[in-house]
Amino acid sequence: MRNKKLRLFFMLCAALVPFGFCFYFVASIPAPLNRRLLPCNSSVSRASFVLPAGSRYNLALGVPYPASSPVAFRGLVTISQHGHIVRTFPISRDNSRTCNWLHRLNLEGYILTWQHQRLAELDSSLESGQTYDISVQWAQKPPGGSSLWLSWLQTGLDWLKPNI
């Protein structure tokens, strides 16, 4: 009788280990996500947001598609927390890169943090679960109906982290 229980235990373990490995493997595959942070309809745009768990954070400008003329914009992004500046960097059409992340929302996307240094700064300076304030001072406003978006990669394991 004891042999049967032991054999059953090992068979159960042998069946569950691959299932656990598969769950871990699937849960660790990153999925791209986007969140609208603020509309860009005034010379200074401001909003607060909670940074979700994940990695590879990017800021993107979404412009209504199709744009009637060549898209042009220039400004200064400031990210702060409790009144202290965390990051400030200039943005412009010349220093951005187009993306297709926002096409399903009928927006033409421009990645504002594509440069490796800015991407690394966002990942190292911001902590998930924390609230941040973001403001954009536009020297040259983007077309009407534009909005600022946060994009990031998130795995199923990130969902398990506290403070999301």
N, C-alpha and C positions, 0 to 999 in steps of 0.2 A: 504494500500500500504506500509506504514511504517513497519507494522508487517511482511510482506513478505520479505522485505529487511533485517530486523533484523534476521529473521529465516534463510534466505540464508547465512547471515554472520556467524551465529553460526554453521550452517552445514558445511560451508567451513572450519572454524577453527577446527571443530571436525574431518574433513578429513585430514587436514594438520598436526595437532599435532602428530598423530601416524607416519606419513611420516617423520617428523623431528626427532622424537625419533629413528626411524629405521635408518635414515641416520647417526645420531650421534653414534648409537650403532655399525654400520658397520664400520664407519670411525675410531672408537677407537680400533678396533681389530689390534694387532701388526702383521706385516709381516716381516719375516727374509730377509735381503738383504746382499749382499756381493759385495765388490769392490777390484779389484787387485790393490795393492799399488806399488809393485816393484818386479823385478826379483831378485833372490838370486844367481847370477852367478859369483860374485867376493867376495874377502875377506871382503870388506866393501860395503854394499848396501845402497843407499840413494834415497829419493824421497820426494816430497812435495805433500800435499793433503789438500782438504777442507773437514772438518768434516761435514757430513750430519746431518740433524735433526733426532733425534731418541733417543734411550736409549740402555743400555746393550751392549756397544761396546766391541768387542773382536778382538784380533789379532790372525790370524791363519796362519800356514805354509802349503802351498799346495805342495805336492810332487807327481811327475808323478806316476800314478797307472798302473800296479802293480810295486812296488819297487823290484829290483832284489836282494837286500840284506836287512837285518834289517836296518831301518832308524836310523841314529844317527846325532845329531847336537848339537852345543853349541855356545852361543854368548851373546851379550849384545845389548839390544834395547835402543835407546835414542830418545825421542820425544822432540822437541824444537820448540820455536816460537820466531821469531825475535832475534835469537842468544842466548836466555835464555832457559835453560833446564827445561822442564815441568815434565818429568818422565824419569827415567832410571831403567831398571830391567834386570836381567839375564834370559836367556831362555835356555832350553835344552830338549832333548827327555824325560829325566827322570821327568821333571817338567811340562810336557804337557799332554794333553788328546786327544785321537783320536776323530774325529767328522765325520759326513757324509755330512756336508754342501757343500763340494766341489766335491762330487762323480759325479754329473752330468757333471762336467768339466773334468772327468777322472783324478782327483787329490785325493790323500789320504790326509785328513786334520788332522792337529795337532793344537789344541787350545793352544796358548801360554799364555793367560791371564785368564785361567780357575779358578785359585785360587781366592777366594772371595776378598781378599785384593787388588789384581791387577785389578780386574774388577771394584771394587768400586773406585779405584784410577783413572782409565780412565774416568768413568762417571762423577766424581767430578772435574777432572782437565782439561778436554777438553770442549770447548764450540762450539756448532754447528755454522756453517757458517764461522768459523775462519780457517786460513791456518796454517798448521803445517808442520814441517820437521821431517822426521823419518829416522834414520840410524840404521843399524844392523852391528856390527862388529862380524864377525864369527871367533871363535876359532877353530871350527870344522864345515866346510861347509856342508849343506844338499846335497842330491843327485842333479846332474845336472837337469836343467829344473824346479827347485823349485821356488816358489814365495810366497811373503808375502801378506796376504789378510786382509781387514777390514771387519768385520761382525757386524751387528747391527739389532735392531728391530725398525721398523718405522710404524706409524699408518697414516691413512689418515689425521688426525688432525695435524700430524707433517709436512705434505706437505704444510699446510697453514701458517706455521711459516715463518717469514722473515729470510733472510740470509741463505738459504739452498744452 
